[in-house]
Amino acid sequence: MINHARTLLLNESPTNRPAFDDHGEEYIPAAFTAQSLPSYLTRLRSIFLGTRSDPLYQNFRLAQLMGVLHSNDVAREYVLGLDGRYTYRPFGGSFVEYGFGATVRALGATTMVLETVGDSSSNDNSGRASFSWRAQTAAGPRLVVHSAWDDSIEEHDLVFTDERSQLIQVENQMYLRLFVPAGSWAAG
């Protein structure tokens, strides 16, 4: 099976994966089906890939793991012994060039600016590298933050000093701050 070791480490059917042209996505044979793992292997997999990993993080971590396996003579012999065909680059790859960081875009006309502050890197415990929130103002003033990951909603009372809100931590990951020019507050 092409990408035999990588496919077994990932243990996901190809139908559960994003489009093949997504970042770091590699070929998984169409006939492969995810296997039910015993608890000790499930625990080991969660150590390597996180407890609730997203596809970007899985691809990033698998690129690291496959590089390690290919760099060790004994492991490489085992990996290539399963099937010598693979489609990934075992040493280095596109993740080095990938632009990590936060991106904010307005979904409508507004004079308010949402800033990100702090670390927006991946979370090795959960295995998430991609985060998406929708922040919306509400009367109060309040900021309502919807997580696209798990549909959770966080509401935060806003306190402004010099047209900037306090730092608001979202999902224990990073901070947001709202900048509102004087006299331009609008809920919704």
C-alpha positions, 0 to 999 in steps of 0.5 A: 500500500502506498504511504503504508506507515503514514496511512497506518499512523493516521488511521483515517479513511480517505473519505474523512479527509479534506481535499487532496490539495489541502496543505500537507494532505497525502495520498491514502489508498481508496480501499483503506478503512480506519481500524478500531484501535486497542486503548493503549494504541489510542492513547499513543496516537493521542500523544502523537496527534493530539486528543481532538486534532484537525487535519492541518495539525495531523499533517504537520505532525505526520510530516515530523514523525515520518522525517524521524522514521526515515532518518533512522536506519532500523525504522526506515527499513521497517517503513520501506519494508511495508511498501517502498512507495511513498508520496511525501518528502521525508526530509523537509517539506512544505510546512517550513514555507507555510505562513502561520499566524492569525488572520482577521477579516471583517464580514461586513462594513464596520469602523471597528477593528479586531486585533489578535494578540499573543500566540496563535500557534498549534496546541499540542495537547488537543492537536489543533492548528487551525482555529476559526471564530466569528466575533460579533458585537452586542449591546452592553457592550459585549463581544460574542465569540462563536467557535467554528470548531465546536459551536461553542459560544463565549460572551465577554463584557467589554471595558474600553480604555482609549478606544481599546477593549481589554484583552479577551482570551478565546478558547485558552489559545489567544487574545482578541482586542476590539478597537472602536473609534470614538462615537462609532459603537454599534451592536450587531 
